[in-house]
Amino acid sequence: MTKSDKKIDALRRRVLERGQIPRHIAIIMDGNGRWAKERGLPRVAGHNEGINSVREVVRECGLLGVEVLTLYTFSVENWSRPKSEVSALMQLLLRTIRNEVDELHKNNVRLTLIGYLDNLPSGTRKGLLEGVEKTKNNKGLNLNLALSYGSRQEIVEAVKAISKDVRDKKITIESIDEKLFSDYLFTAGKPDPDLLIRTSGEMRISNFLLWQLAYTEIYVTQIYWPEFRVPELLAAVESYQKRERRFGKISDQLNRNPETISQ
């Protein structure tokens, strides 16, 4: 074991011993293009290297016992990028899923997708859905990819669906509450994120899980996504573990009711 491996192993043990592992981690994977530009490489090289970060983070989340890992893979706004880059991203996505799905399956990872999937090229969508089908019965980490995703659009669609069900007398206006509204979102059935990680230092959430992030702890790192690996993930989780999640209460209330800290 190298010195670096020993350091990572010690950090992992410390994180696991501390407990309070986030049930759901969401990541805005930013900085691929800047990472490539600083090295005189085409932008797609950054996306390619970012796949290695995804692989490591997925594996580590499985080891830590994280239940859900949501990766902001492609936003609705990303469709406005140059066609050549979008095409390369779609091909990379398809190739990656085909290359990685057997490993995901072997590691008991369940793949799910959220977003406007009909907007994806048919070949990419077909390959992704095949991965979803192959892993649907797995009980380990839920790897949740946000693709052609926009949170404002998701919320608007939820409002439309609720309005239709009220009109059709499937639900009543009086029955509408936060729980019911959440059930109309793409993330229905999943816990809200406990921890949001954003790479590359940008201080915004970019139309990502606006409803779901209401009480999420936010961790921003200057590191570009292609350089974000196991040590950086463990540092983010350790930062989360040191925080006091009050949910509107005060510290004294939490100290009297310790169980509320992990809610």
N, C-alpha and C positions, 0 to 999 in steps of 0.2 A: 504494500500500500504506500503510495507516494505521500509526501508531506501535505500536498493539497487535498488528497483523498481523506487523510486523517483529520484535517481541519473541517471538511464538510461533514464527516461522520460525527465529529464532536458537536457541531452546530445542530445537526439533525437530532441527536440524542437530547440535547438541551431543549429543543423545540418540543419534542415528544414528551419529555418529562414535565414540562410546564403545563401541558394539556391545553384545553380550549382551542383546539384546531378548528379553523373556520369550516363550517359545513359547505359553504359555497364561496368559491373565489371567482371573480370576474376580472378579465384582463383586457385592457385596450393596448394592443400590440403595435406601438408606434415607433417610428424612426428607421424603418427599413430603407427608405429612399435616401435619407441623410447619411446613414451608415455606408451605403454604396457610394454616394457622391464623394464623401471624404476620402475614399480609397480609389477614386477615379474609375469606378465600375458602373455599369448600367444599373438602373433601379431594380430590375428583376433579380440581380445578384443579391441584393438585400433581402428580397422576399425568399429566395432560395436558402440563404443562410438562416433566415428566421424559422424555417422548418425544423432546423436542428434544435432551436430553442423550444419550439412546441413539443418536440419529442421528449426532451429532458424534463420539461415542466409537467407534462402528462404523467411520465413515469414517477416523478417525485411526489406529485399529488396523490397518486395511488398508494405510495409507501406511507404517506402521512395520514391517510384515512380520510382525505377530503371527499365529500359526497358528490359535489358538482363543480365542474370547471367550465366556465363560459368564456369563450374566446371571441372577441370582436374581430371577425375575419374579413368581412367586406360590408361596408355600409351602403345604404341607398344613395348617398352622396358620391360614393366612389365610382358610380357609373359615369360620372361626368369627367373622369380622368381620360387621358389619351387612349384611343381605341386599342393601340398596340399594347399598352400596359395592361388594360383590362383583359384582353385576349390572353396575354401571357399569364396573368393571375388565374384565369379560369382553367387554363391547361395545367398550371402548377398544382392547383387545387385537386383536379381530377387525378393527376399522376400521384400526388401524395397520398390520397385516400386509397388508391389501388395498391400502393407500395406498403402502406402502414396498417391496413385493416386486419390482416392476419395477426400482426403483433398486438394490435388492440384487443382482438378477440381472445388471443392466448392469455393476455393479462386481465381478462374479465372486465374490460372497459366497454361501456355502452355508449354508442354514438347517437346523439340527437341533433336536430337542426331547428333553428328559429329564424324567421324572416320571410321575405316574399320570394319563395323558392321558384315560383313560376317564371320569374325574371331571369333565372340562370339559363345558360345554354343547355339544350336538352341532354347532351352527352355528359356534361358535368353533373347536372341534376340526377341523371340516371345512376351514375357512379356513386354519388353520395347516398342516394336512397338504398342502393344495394348494400352499402356499408351499414346503414341504419338497420336494415332487415337482418343482416348477418349477426349483429351484436345485440339485438333487441332484448334477448333474455339474460344478458350478463348482469351481474349484481354488484360489480365493483364501481369504480369511478364513472360518473356520467360526464362524458366529454360533450359539451353542448356548443355547437358552432353557430354564431350569429352571422348569417349570410344574406346579403341584400336586405339588411336590417336597418330600420329607423324607428326610434322609440316614439316620436311624436305621431308618426303614421300608425304605429301599433295601437296607441291610445285612441286615436280617432276611429280606427276600425273596431275597437272594443266598444266604443260609444254607439256606433252604428248597429253592432250586433245586439247590444243590450236593448236599444230602442226597438229593434225589430221584434225581439222576444217579448217586450212589454206590449207592443201592438198586437202580437199574436197570442197574448195572454198566457205565455209560458212562464213568465215571472211578473211580479207586481212592482210598482215603483217603490213601495214600502220595503221590499226585500233587498233593494240595492244597498250594499254596504261595501267596505273595503275588500272583504273576503270574496264576495261575489264578483266585484270588478276584476280582481286578480285572476279569477277563473276564466275570464274572457281574453286574457293576454296570452302571448306566445309561450310564456313561461309557466302557464298553469300547471300546478302539481309540483313545482320545484320551489325550494325555499329561496327567499330573497338573498342576494349576496351579503355575506358578512364582511368581505374584504374586496375592494376594487383596487387593482394595481394598474397604474398607467406608466408606461416607459417613455423615455425621451424628454421628460421634463415639462411637457405641456400641461398647463393648469386648467383643463376643461374636460367635460365628459362626452362631448361630441355626439349628442343625440343617442346615447347608449343607456338603456334600462332606466329611463327617467323615473318611472313609478317605483321600480324595484329597488332603487338605490337610496330610498328615503332615509334609512338609518344605517347605511353601509359605511364602514371605516374606509378612508381613502389613503392610499399610499402612492406617492409619485417619486419616481427615480429618474435621474438624468441619463441613465444607461439606455442606449438604443436597444430595441427588441432583439436584433441578431446577437447581441452580447449578453442577453439576460438568460442566465442558466441557473443551475441548482443553488449556488450560494446566494444569488440575488433573490430567488424565491424564498429561501429560508429566512433571509434577512427581513423580507416583507412580512412573513408570517410571525416572526419574533416581535416585530414592531406592533403588529396587531395584538399579540398576546399581552403586551405591556399597557394597553389602553383600557380605560374604564368605559364601558358602554352603558350609558345611563338611561337612554330611552325616555328622556324628559324628567327623570327622577333626580334626586341629589345623592351624593356619595353616601351619606349616613343611612339613607333608605336601602341602598345596595348592601351596605355592610351588615344591616340587620337581616337582609334577605339575600344571602349570597347566590341562591339559585337563579335570581333574576339576571345576573351578569351574563349568563350564557344563552339568554333567550334571543 
